[in-house]
């Protein structure tokens, strides 16, 4: 794989992550709307406590989804700050580390995904595994899932 292909792969992974987060954000917006609608539609009954409890539960759900949305927006901002326009020589934000069986993309924490037939682990730079990968170079080994894996290349 030559330099332009490596940069294009990192750009595709970043775009995939942004699209994935965009879907999560849209789903969370819909959940907020539904929770607000549920809270607003609670009808007053002779059992006033039931009415108040229903409204309170709707507001709690809305608040929970709002916190999720704020976190997703922060993750998206973090992803946009990841530089995929340069090749990396060691593990750092924006680096893709390849082993024989699995790749690690240090960007945001989306976990293990299958993209273009490869297993990619999306890691936040603050994740313990990403910290372990920091400053690793091609030829170094890592211990992951009860297995020692040599790093074949980093870009």
C-alpha positions in Angstrom: 0.0 0.0 0.0 1.5 3.3 -1.0 1.3 6.7 0.8 -1.9 8.0 -1.0 -3.7 4.7 -0.4 -2.8 4.8 3.3 -4.0 8.4 3.7 -7.2 7.5 1.8 -7.8 4.6 4.1 -7.4 6.8 7.2 -9.8 9.3 5.6 -12.4 6.6 4.9 -12.2 5.4 8.5 -12.6 8.9 9.9 -15.6 9.5 7.6 -17.1 6.1 8.6 -16.7 7.2 12.3 -18.3 10.6 11.6 -21.2 9.0 9.8 -21.7 6.5 12.6 -21.7 9.3 15.2 -24.1 11.3 13.0 -26.5 8.4 13.1 -26.2 8.1 16.9 -26.8 11.9 17.2 -29.9 11.7 15.0 -31.3 8.7 17.0 -30.6 10.6 20.3 -32.4 13.7 18.9 -35.4 11.5 18.1 -35.3 10.0 21.6 -35.3 13.5 23.2 -38.3 14.5 21.1 -40.1 11.3 22.0 -39.4 11.8 25.7 -40.6 15.4 25.6 -43.7 14.3 23.8 -44.4 11.6 26.3 -44.0 14.0 29.2 -46.3 16.5 27.6 -49.0 14.0 26.7 -49.4 12.7 30.3 -53.0 13.4 31.1 -54.1 14.7 34.5 -56.1 12.1 36.3 -57.8 11.8 39.6 -54.6 10.1 40.8 -52.5 13.2 40.7 -49.3 11.4 41.8 -49.5 9.1 38.8 -49.6 12.1 36.5 -46.7 13.8 38.2 -44.7 10.6 38.2 -45.3 10.1 34.5 -44.2 13.7 33.7 -41.1 13.4 35.9 -40.1 10.1 34.3 -40.4 11.8 30.8 -38.3 14.7 31.9 -35.7 12.3 33.4 -35.5 10.4 30.1 -35.1 13.7 28.2 -32.3 14.8 30.5 -30.5 11.5 30.1 -30.7 11.7 26.3 -29.6 15.3 26.4 -26.4 14.2 28.3 -25.8 11.5 25.8 -26.2 14.0 23.0 -23.7 16.4 24.6 -21.2 13.5 24.8 -21.8 12.5 21.2 -21.3 16.1 20.0 -18.0 16.3 22.0 -16.9 13.0 20.4 -17.7 14.3 17.0 -15.6 17.5 17.7 -12.8 15.3 18.9 -13.0 13.2 15.7 -12.9 16.3 13.5 -9.7 17.4 15.3 -8.0 14.1 14.4 -5.4 14.7 11.6 -5.6 11.9 9.0 -3.7 14.0 6.4 -0.3 12.8 7.5 1.4 9.4 8.0 2.4 8.5 11.6 5.5 6.6 12.5 4.3 5.7 16.0 1.1 5.2 18.0 -0.6 8.6 18.5 -3.9 10.3 17.7 -4.7 9.8 14.0 -2.5 6.7 13.7 -3.6 3.4 12.2 -1.6 0.5 13.7 -1.9 -2.8 11.7 -1.3 -6.3 12.9 -1.9 -9.5 11.0 -5.4 -9.9 12.3 -6.6 -6.5 13.6 -6.1 -2.8 13.1 -6.2 -0.1 15.8 -7.3 3.5 14.8 -6.6 6.0 17.5 -9.3 8.6 17.1 -12.5 8.1 19.2 -13.8 5.2 21.2 -16.2 3.3 19.0 -14.9 -0.2 19.8 -14.5 -3.0 17.4 -16.0 -2.6 14.0 -15.7 -4.5 10.7 -14.9 -2.2 7.8 -13.8 -3.2 4.3 -13.3 -6.8 5.5 -10.9 -5.8 8.3 -11.5 -5.7 12.0 -10.8 -2.1 13.2 -10.7 -1.1 16.8 -11.5 2.6 17.2 -9.8 3.9 20.3 -10.0 7.1 22.2 -6.5 8.5 22.8 -7.3 8.4 26.5 -8.2 4.7 26.5 -5.8 2.4 28.3 -5.1 0.4 25.2 -4.4 3.6 23.2 -2.0 4.7 25.9 -0.3 1.3 25.6 0.0 1.8 21.8 1.4 5.3 22.3 5.0 5.6 21.0 4.9 2.0 19.6 6.6 1.5 16.3 6.3 -1.0 13.5 8.1 -4.2 14.7 7.1 -3.7 18.3 4.6 -6.1 19.9 1.4 -5.6 21.9 -0.6 -7.9 24.1 -4.3 -7.8 23.2 -7.0 -10.4 23.8 -4.7 -12.9 25.5 -2.4 -12.8 22.5 1.0 -11.1 21.7 0.8 -9.4 18.3 3.6 -7.8 16.3 2.7 -4.4 14.8 3.3 -4.8 11.1 3.0 -1.1 10.1 1.9 2.2 11.4 0.6 5.1 9.3 
